[in-house]
Amino acid sequence: MFNLIQRLFAPVPTALPVADADLALAALLVRVARTDRMYAIEEVERIDRILMARHGFGSFEAAAMRAAAEKLEAEAPDTVRFTRVLKEAVALEDRMALVVALWEVALADGQRDAEEDHELRLLSGLLGLTDVESAAARQRAAIE
């Protein structure tokens, strides 16, 4: 994790190995969950389910990755660096799934928050998606 933090703090982050990119995504999921300053159990559970589905993890492995992501999120620099390394690691056509996962976490507590809406709109743009694509991702997340 320390190596990942060093890369995030670098003036120009280098390409991340897949494991680091996965941890960066998990940290971004945590950051979205904490946006409204309420890290609800529903959001924690949703993050774990996303990690289990994306990586084929069991609940123990997902919880361990989430715990590492919580530490990384607390220590990491701005959100732009997370999205920058994810843009480099994930093809544009696959980023919609990332935004769907981010919306799933934002909507997990059953409350739509203006700060979360703003954060997701920002993240979508930083990941190269349009507002229309972000809205479509939100709709997909609401169904899942």
Backbone as a chain_set.jsonl record, in Angstrom:
{"seq": "MFNLIQRLFAPVPTALPVADADLALAALLVRVARTDRMYAIEEVERIDRILMARHGFGSFEAAAMRAAAEKLEAEAPDTVRFTRVLKEAVALEDRMALVVALWEVALADGQRDAEEDHELRLLSGLLGLTDVESAAARQRAAIE", "coords": {"N": [[0.818, -1.182, 0.0], [1.996, 1.22, 0.71], [3.686, 1.733, -1.451], [1.786, 2.281, -3.419], [0.679, 4.653, -2.411], [2.939, 6.295, -2.623], [3.121, 6.406, -5.42], [0.736, 7.695, -6.023], [1.241, 10.197, -4.924], [3.235, 11.105, -6.544], [4.428, 13.5, -8.963], [3.626, 12.966, -11.608], [1.694, 10.355, -11.848], [2.675, 6.965, -12.197], [1.934, 4.181, -14.395], [-0.229, 1.791, -12.991], [0.114, -1.453, -11.495], [-2.268, -4.121, -11.97], [-3.349, -5.019, -9.485], [-2.897, -2.811, -7.816], [-4.445, -0.88, -9.121], [-6.946, -1.991, -8.701], [-7.104, -1.71, -5.926], [-7.059, 1.057, -5.799], [-9.533, 1.632, -6.985], [-11.211, 0.457, -5.052], [-10.632, 2.15, -2.899], [-11.667, 4.502, -3.914], [-14.371, 3.827, -3.966], [-14.832, 3.734, -1.228], [-14.322, 6.405, -0.645], [-16.474, 7.653, -1.948], [-18.572, 6.6, -0.431], [-18.075, 7.868, 1.975], [-18.575, 10.505, 1.398], [-20.92, 11.891, 2.17], [-20.439, 12.117, 4.822], [-21.406, 10.094, 6.386], [-20.773, 6.949, 6.958], [-22.326, 4.451, 6.232], [-23.56, 1.216, 7.266], [-24.837, -0.146, 5.222], [-23.536, 0.852, 3.001], [-20.93, -0.078, 3.423], [-21.416, -2.836, 3.276], [-22.276, -2.962, 0.604], [-19.946, -2.175, -0.754], [-18.303, -4.363, -0.09], [-19.745, -6.42, -1.4], [-19.485, -5.596, -4.061], [-16.704, -5.821, -4.386], [-16.434, -8.584, -3.988], [-17.858, -9.563, -6.199], [-16.436, -8.424, -8.381], [-13.891, -9.526, -8.111], [-14.082, -12.167, -7.431], [-13.892, -12.787, -4.78], [-14.205, -14.14, -1.448], [-16.136, -13.363, 1.492], [-14.318, -12.695, 3.533], [-11.904, -11.978, 2.182], [-12.835, -9.796, 0.699], [-13.552, -8.015, 2.749], [-11.029, -7.591, 3.846], [-9.707, -6.305, 1.72], [-11.314, -4.033, 1.545], [-10.76, -2.887, 4.06], [-8.05, -2.228, 3.727], [-8.39, -0.403, 1.681], [-9.841, 1.573, 2.995], [-7.897, 2.631, 4.693], [-6.069, 3.555, 2.776], [-7.655, 5.46, 1.434], [-8.018, 7.346, 3.454], [-5.437, 8.339, 3.719], [-4.642, 9.129, 1.23], [-3.97, 11.424, -1.502], [-5.763, 13.947, -3.357], [-8.901, 13.262, -5.073], [-8.682, 13.367, -7.83], [-6.275, 12.183, -8.529], [-6.77, 9.465, -8.005], [-8.7, 8.946, -9.981], [-7.226, 9.489, -12.248], [-5.255, 7.452, -12.302], [-6.93, 5.282, -12.573], [-8.112, 5.803, -15.051], [-5.925, 5.349, -16.678], [-5.572, 2.65, -16.276], [-7.925, 1.349, -16.955], [-9.892, 0.645, -19.722], [-11.777, 2.946, -21.733], [-14.333, 2.015, -22.545], [-14.876, 0.231, -20.533], [-15.163, 1.696, -18.261], [-17.706, 2.511, -17.601], [-18.808, 0.497, -16.025], [-17.36, 0.911, -13.693], [-18.384, 3.367, -12.849], [-21.051, 2.677, -12.463], [-20.714, 0.977, -10.251], [-19.756, 2.848, -8.389], [-22.027, 4.495, -8.17], [-23.767, 2.588, -7.091], [-22.774, 2.313, -4.506], [-23.144, 4.938, -3.555], [-25.928, 5.068, -3.542], [-26.624, 3.102, -1.789], [-27.375, 3.483, 0.907], [-29.948, 4.264, 0.742], [-30.584, 6.909, 0.555], [-30.63, 9.85, -1.284], [-28.198, 12.108, -1.795], [-27.158, 15.474, -2.086], [-24.436, 16.162, -2.076], [-23.247, 13.713, -2.681], [-24.34, 13.306, -5.23], [-23.108, 15.44, -6.591], [-20.39, 14.705, -6.275], [-20.348, 12.258, -7.68], [-21.007, 13.125, -10.244], [-18.769, 14.682, -10.801], [-16.741, 12.687, -10.597], [-17.5, 10.955, -12.679], [-17.084, 12.576, -14.919], [-14.293, 12.979, -14.662], [-13.474, 10.407, -15.143], [-13.966, 10.236, -17.774], [-16.549, 9.991, -18.748], [-19.74, 11.127, -19.915], [-22.332, 13.411, -18.711], [-24.783, 12.315, -19.385], [-24.118, 9.608, -19.675], [-23.369, 9.104, -17.044], [-25.826, 9.452, -15.765], [-27.183, 7.295, -16.881], [-25.676, 5.247, -15.777], [-26.316, 5.628, -13.092], [-29.038, 4.942, -13.146], [-28.824, 2.239, -13.846], [-27.493, 1.322, -11.563], [-29.43, 1.763, -9.617], [-31.262, -0.169, -10.191], [-29.916, -2.545, -9.739]], "CA": [[0.0, 0.0, 0.0], [2.873, 2.382, 0.751], [4.118, 1.968, -2.825], [0.668, 2.918, -4.115], [0.606, 6.029, -1.929], [4.047, 7.005, -3.264], [2.761, 6.635, -6.816], [-0.321, 8.71, -6.07], [1.818, 11.491, -4.595], [4.195, 11.496, -7.579], [3.902, 14.566, -9.829], [2.93, 12.301, -12.71], [1.598, 8.962, -11.42], [3.037, 5.953, -13.186], [0.912, 3.154, -14.602], [-0.332, 0.9, -11.839], [-0.213, -2.859, -11.707], [-3.708, -4.365, -11.82], [-3.714, -5.09, -8.064], [-2.934, -1.449, -7.3], [-5.613, -0.222, -9.715], [-8.102, -2.533, -7.982], [-7.125, -1.07, -4.613], [-7.439, 2.457, -6.029], [-10.986, 1.634, -7.167], [-11.828, 0.199, -3.741], [-10.498, 3.382, -2.115], [-12.616, 5.463, -4.472], [-15.682, 3.402, -3.469], [-14.887, 4.189, 0.163], [-14.415, 7.872, -0.671], [-17.863, 7.988, -2.296], [-19.402, 6.279, 0.732], [-17.82, 8.848, 3.031], [-18.846, 11.858, 0.902], [-21.962, 12.541, 2.971], [-19.967, 12.041, 6.204], [-22.066, 8.983, 7.076], [-20.28, 5.704, 6.363], [-23.378, 3.542, 6.693], [-23.321, -0.224, 7.133], [-25.302, -0.552, 3.888], [-22.474, 1.205, 2.06], [-19.844, -1.034, 3.674], [-21.84, -4.123, 2.708], [-22.295, -2.835, -0.857], [-18.55, -2.206, -1.19], [-17.855, -5.757, -0.003], [-20.381, -7.2, -2.474], [-18.854, -5.196, -5.326], [-15.376, -6.434, -4.415], [-16.611, -10.032, -4.172], [-18.282, -9.807, -7.578], [-15.377, -8.042, -9.333], [-12.648, -10.279, -7.943], [-14.332, -13.546, -7.036], [-13.497, -12.916, -3.383], [-15.134, -14.477, -0.394], [-16.399, -12.205, 2.347], [-13.109, -12.337, 4.284], [-10.988, -11.272, 1.287], [-13.442, -8.507, 0.373], [-13.427, -7.159, 3.93], [-9.616, -7.231, 3.977], [-9.404, -5.296, 0.709], [-11.995, -2.807, 1.947], [-10.008, -2.298, 5.176], [-6.869, -1.599, 3.138], [-8.872, 0.749, 0.913], [-10.211, 2.612, 3.959], [-6.641, 3.268, 5.11], [-5.544, 4.291, 1.619], [-8.52, 6.623, 1.191], [-7.76, 8.332, 4.499], [-4.086, 8.88, 3.569], [-4.351, 9.479, -0.16], [-4.226, 12.798, -1.939], [-7.051, 14.267, -3.957], [-9.646, 12.294, -5.877], [-8.232, 13.42, -9.217], [-5.203, 11.194, -8.737], [-7.404, 8.146, -8.111], [-9.338, 8.789, -11.292], [-6.174, 9.487, -13.27], [-4.647, 6.122, -12.42], [-7.949, 4.367, -13.082], [-8.239, 6.056, -16.491], [-4.798, 4.701, -17.336], [-5.64, 1.201, -16.099], [-9.201, 0.795, -17.414], [-10.307, 1.159, -21.024], [-12.959, 3.811, -21.681], [-15.571, 1.24, -22.651], [-15.088, -0.512, -19.287], [-15.318, 2.621, -17.133], [-19.125, 2.606, -17.223], [-19.0, -0.433, -14.905], [-16.813, 1.562, -12.496], [-19.323, 4.407, -12.415], [-22.211, 1.965, -11.915], [-20.333, 0.54, -8.904], [-19.716, 4.043, -7.541], [-23.425, 4.868, -7.903], [-24.344, 1.581, -6.188], [-22.362, 2.671, -3.143], [-23.803, 6.201, -3.191], [-27.359, 4.84, -3.338], [-26.811, 1.945, -0.897], [-28.02, 3.828, 2.178], [-31.341, 4.603, 0.477], [-30.787, 8.355, 0.556], [-29.979, 10.591, -2.365], [-27.572, 13.258, -1.159], [-26.648, 16.431, -3.076], [-22.979, 16.061, -2.115], [-22.92, 12.494, -3.424], [-24.654, 13.585, -6.641], [-22.035, 16.285, -7.113], [-19.163, 13.895, -6.326], [-20.457, 11.283, -8.773], [-20.946, 13.87, -11.504], [-17.359, 15.009, -10.952], [-15.987, 11.455, -10.867], [-17.851, 10.481, -14.018], [-16.351, 13.408, -15.868], [-12.869, 12.684, -14.55], [-13.251, 9.089, -15.745], [-14.184, 10.348, -19.208], [-17.94, 9.753, -19.112], [-20.589, 12.312, -20.0], [-23.424, 13.463, -17.74], [-25.806, 11.366, -19.844], [-23.632, 8.271, -19.317], [-23.443, 9.009, -15.59], [-27.244, 9.243, -15.432], [-27.491, 5.909, -17.253], [-25.025, 4.406, -14.76], [-27.135, 5.755, -11.875], [-30.246, 4.149, -13.361], [-28.42, 0.82, -13.749], [-27.17, 1.049, -10.163], [-30.678, 1.76, -8.855], [-31.942, -1.438, -10.496], [-29.138, -3.68, -9.221]], "C": [[0.871, 1.259, 0.0], [3.351, 2.746, -0.647], [3.025, 2.672, -3.623], [0.541, 4.377, -3.684], [1.729, 6.861, -2.547], [3.703, 7.341, -4.71], [1.685, 7.7, -6.941], [0.22, 10.107, -5.787], [2.809, 11.978, -5.654], [3.591, 12.591, -8.457], [3.128, 14.016, -11.021], [2.857, 10.827, -12.335], [1.947, 8.009, -12.551], [1.9, 4.953, -13.32], [0.943, 2.167, -13.429], [-0.466, -0.545, -12.268], [-1.701, -3.061, -11.429], [-4.122, -4.384, -10.353], [-3.804, -3.696, -7.452], [-4.138, -0.684, -7.852], [-6.881, -0.708, -9.027], [-8.228, -1.892, -6.602], [-7.515, 0.398, -4.738], [-8.951, 2.568, -6.235], [-11.689, 1.406, -5.837], [-11.756, 1.444, -2.859], [-11.461, 4.449, -2.618], [-14.048, 5.109, -4.05], [-15.871, 3.874, -2.024], [-15.053, 5.705, 0.205], [-15.835, 8.317, -1.003], [-18.773, 7.726, -1.101], [-19.254, 7.31, 1.842], [-18.175, 10.278, 2.631], [-19.869, 12.593, 1.751], [-21.66, 12.501, 4.474], [-20.734, 11.023, 7.048], [-21.649, 7.703, 6.355], [-21.176, 4.583, 6.877], [-23.016, 2.082, 6.438], [-23.769, -0.728, 5.76], [-24.248, -0.248, 2.83], [-21.287, 0.257, 2.197], [-20.192, -2.381, 3.038], [-21.848, -4.081, 1.185], [-20.875, -2.873, -1.409], [-18.042, -3.64, -1.171], [-18.46, -6.603, -1.117], [-19.782, -6.866, -3.835], [-17.481, -5.853, -5.453], [-15.459, -7.938, -4.611], [-16.958, -10.348, -5.619], [-17.163, -9.519, -8.57], [-14.186, -8.979, -9.289], [-12.843, -11.744, -7.577], [-13.914, -13.827, -5.602], [-14.605, -13.537, -2.557], [-15.289, -13.254, 0.495], [-15.159, -11.753, 3.119], [-12.147, -11.525, 3.418], [-11.52, -9.881, 0.924], [-13.304, -7.541, 1.543], [-11.979, -6.713, 4.13], [-9.234, -6.159, 2.955], [-10.072, -3.968, 1.07], [-11.244, -2.117, 3.08], [-8.745, -1.603, 4.663], [-7.268, -0.338, 2.372], [-9.275, 1.889, 1.84], [-8.969, 3.364, 4.433], [-6.074, 4.118, 3.976], [-6.351, 5.557, 1.376], [-8.237, 7.722, 2.203], [-6.409, 9.029, 4.311], [-3.819, 9.477, 2.198], [-4.625, 10.938, -0.467], [-5.587, 12.909, -2.612], [-7.629, 13.155, -4.836], [-9.164, 12.248, -7.314], [-7.148, 12.384, -9.482], [-5.758, 9.78, -8.807], [-7.964, 7.95, -9.51], [-8.301, 8.762, -12.406], [-5.568, 8.093, -13.434], [-5.666, 5.102, -12.919], [-8.161, 4.564, -14.583], [-7.117, 5.364, -17.259], [-4.916, 3.175, -17.302], [-6.872, 0.562, -16.73], [-9.596, 1.464, -18.73], [-11.61, 1.949, -20.884], [-14.251, 3.008, -21.695], [-15.878, 0.434, -21.381], [-15.325, 0.401, -18.082], [-16.767, 2.801, -16.709], [-19.396, 1.684, -16.032], [-18.452, 0.156, -13.605], [-17.798, 2.581, -11.946], [-20.608, 3.784, -11.874], [-21.901, 1.536, -10.48], [-20.289, 1.733, -7.934], [-21.127, 4.51, -7.186], [-24.086, 3.866, -6.964], [-24.006, 1.915, -4.745], [-23.081, 3.939, -2.694], [-25.276, 6.0, -2.857], [-27.654, 3.762, -2.286], [-27.548, 2.282, 0.386], [-29.463, 4.278, 1.998], [-31.635, 6.085, 0.453], [-29.992, 8.977, -0.576], [-29.482, 11.885, -1.765], [-26.974, 14.174, -2.23], [-25.125, 16.369, -3.194], [-22.543, 14.824, -2.887], [-23.217, 12.674, -4.907], [-23.533, 14.394, -7.286], [-20.738, 15.485, -7.288], [-19.21, 12.906, -7.488], [-20.427, 11.955, -10.132], [-19.495, 14.235, -11.811], [-16.546, 13.773, -11.337], [-16.256, 10.925, -12.265], [-17.088, 11.263, -15.078], [-14.859, 13.129, -15.848], [-12.513, 11.331, -15.152], [-13.565, 9.077, -17.24], [-15.596, 10.06, -19.669], [-18.713, 11.067, -19.121], [-21.634, 12.281, -18.884], [-24.527, 12.471, -18.11], [-25.393, 9.939, -19.48], [-23.671, 8.067, -17.805], [-24.88, 8.766, -15.136], [-27.666, 7.816, -15.766], [-26.874, 4.946, -16.234], [-25.818, 4.442, -13.458], [-28.395, 4.91, -11.993], [-29.933, 2.659, -13.262], [-28.15, 0.441, -12.297], [-28.428, 0.949, -9.318], [-31.436, 0.452, -9.046], [-31.237, -2.6, -9.81], [-29.178, -3.802, -7.745]], "O": [[0.523, 2.253, -0.638], [3.416, 3.925, -0.996], [3.316, 3.565, -4.418], [0.316, 5.247, -4.526], [1.504, 8.002, -2.951], [3.971, 8.451, -5.168], [1.719, 8.517, -7.861], [-0.274, 11.091, -6.338], [3.18, 13.152, -5.654], [2.38, 12.611, -8.675], [2.086, 14.556, -11.392], [3.846, 10.109, -12.482], [1.567, 8.216, -13.704], [1.013, 4.886, -12.469], [2.007, 1.773, -12.952], [-1.089, -0.838, -13.288], [-2.319, -2.259, -10.729], [-5.156, -3.812, -10.008], [-4.699, -3.433, -6.649], [-4.778, 0.076, -7.124], [-7.797, 0.081, -8.793], [-9.332, -1.57, -6.162], [-8.221, 0.928, -3.881], [-9.58, 3.492, -5.72], [-12.664, 2.092, -5.528], [-12.712, 1.758, -2.15], [-12.009, 5.216, -1.826], [-14.853, 6.007, -3.803], [-16.943, 4.352, -1.653], [-15.835, 6.227, 1.0], [-16.344, 9.262, -0.399], [-19.647, 8.538, -0.793], [-20.209, 7.588, 2.566], [-18.081, 11.181, 3.462], [-19.71, 13.783, 2.026], [-22.523, 12.814, 5.295], [-20.711, 11.084, 8.277], [-22.13, 7.42, 5.258], [-20.835, 3.87, 7.821], [-22.266, 1.761, 5.516], [-23.152, -1.633, 5.198], [-24.086, -1.006, 1.874], [-20.705, -0.162, 1.197], [-19.37, -2.988, 2.351], [-21.467, -5.057, 0.539], [-20.621, -3.528, -2.419], [-17.415, -4.088, -2.131], [-17.762, -7.418, -1.719], [-19.593, -7.753, -4.667], [-17.138, -6.381, -6.511], [-14.639, -8.512, -5.326], [-16.417, -11.288, -6.201], [-16.958, -10.291, -9.507], [-13.537, -9.208, -10.31], [-11.869, -12.482, -7.429], [-13.617, -14.968, -5.247], [-15.782, -13.472, -2.912], [-14.643, -12.23, 0.272], [-14.97, -10.556, 3.336], [-11.63, -10.499, 3.861], [-10.76, -8.914, 0.851], [-12.973, -6.372, 1.346], [-11.732, -5.578, 4.538], [-8.519, -5.212, 3.286], [-9.471, -2.905, 0.918], [-11.102, -0.894, 3.07], [-8.411, -0.509, 5.118], [-6.564, 0.671, 2.413], [-9.07, 3.056, 1.505], [-8.988, 4.589, 4.557], [-5.653, 5.255, 4.189], [-5.777, 6.619, 1.135], [-8.217, 8.901, 1.85], [-6.253, 10.186, 4.702], [-2.874, 10.246, 2.025], [-5.407, 11.599, 0.217], [-6.451, 12.048, -2.44], [-6.924, 12.244, -5.272], [-9.228, 11.199, -7.954], [-7.117, 11.776, -10.552], [-5.267, 8.969, -9.593], [-7.735, 6.921, -10.145], [-8.492, 8.073, -13.409], [-5.389, 7.61, -14.552], [-5.301, 4.156, -13.617], [-8.367, 3.591, -15.309], [-7.332, 4.855, -18.359], [-4.418, 2.491, -18.195], [-6.87, -0.636, -17.013], [-9.629, 2.69, -18.833], [-12.438, 1.652, -20.023], [-15.169, 3.3, -20.927], [-17.014, 0.004, -21.18], [-15.655, -0.08, -16.997], [-17.033, 3.202, -15.576], [-20.139, 2.056, -15.124], [-19.015, -0.074, -12.535], [-18.022, 2.657, -10.738], [-21.194, 4.306, -10.926], [-22.733, 1.711, -9.589], [-20.736, 1.625, -6.793], [-21.395, 4.877, -6.042], [-24.891, 4.259, -6.12], [-24.858, 1.81, -3.863], [-23.575, 4.003, -1.568], [-25.815, 6.683, -1.986], [-28.813, 3.54, -1.936], [-28.281, 1.442, 0.908], [-30.133, 4.633, 2.968], [-32.792, 6.491, 0.344], [-28.822, 8.657, -0.786], [-30.28, 12.682, -1.271], [-26.351, 13.694, -3.178], [-24.583, 16.509, -4.29], [-21.585, 14.874, -3.658], [-22.434, 12.242, -5.753], [-23.07, 14.076, -8.381], [-20.076, 15.58, -8.322], [-18.22, 12.736, -8.199], [-19.872, 11.402, -11.081], [-19.047, 14.111, -12.95], [-15.761, 13.807, -12.285], [-15.333, 10.494, -12.957], [-16.523, 10.69, -16.01], [-14.227, 13.051, -16.901], [-11.391, 11.126, -15.615], [-13.448, 8.043, -17.896], [-15.828, 9.897, -20.867], [-18.363, 12.005, -18.405], [-21.804, 11.271, -18.202], [-25.132, 11.859, -17.23], [-26.223, 9.15, -19.028], [-23.976, 6.97, -17.338], [-25.122, 7.969, -14.23], [-28.421, 7.198, -15.015], [-27.491, 3.943, -15.875], [-25.98, 3.416, -12.796], [-28.778, 4.233, -11.039], [-30.695, 1.903, -12.661], [-28.536, -0.64, -11.852], [-28.49, 0.135, -8.396], [-32.169, 0.02, -8.156], [-31.889, -3.538, -9.349], [-28.567, -4.711, -7.184]]}, "num_chains": 1, "name": "protein.A"}
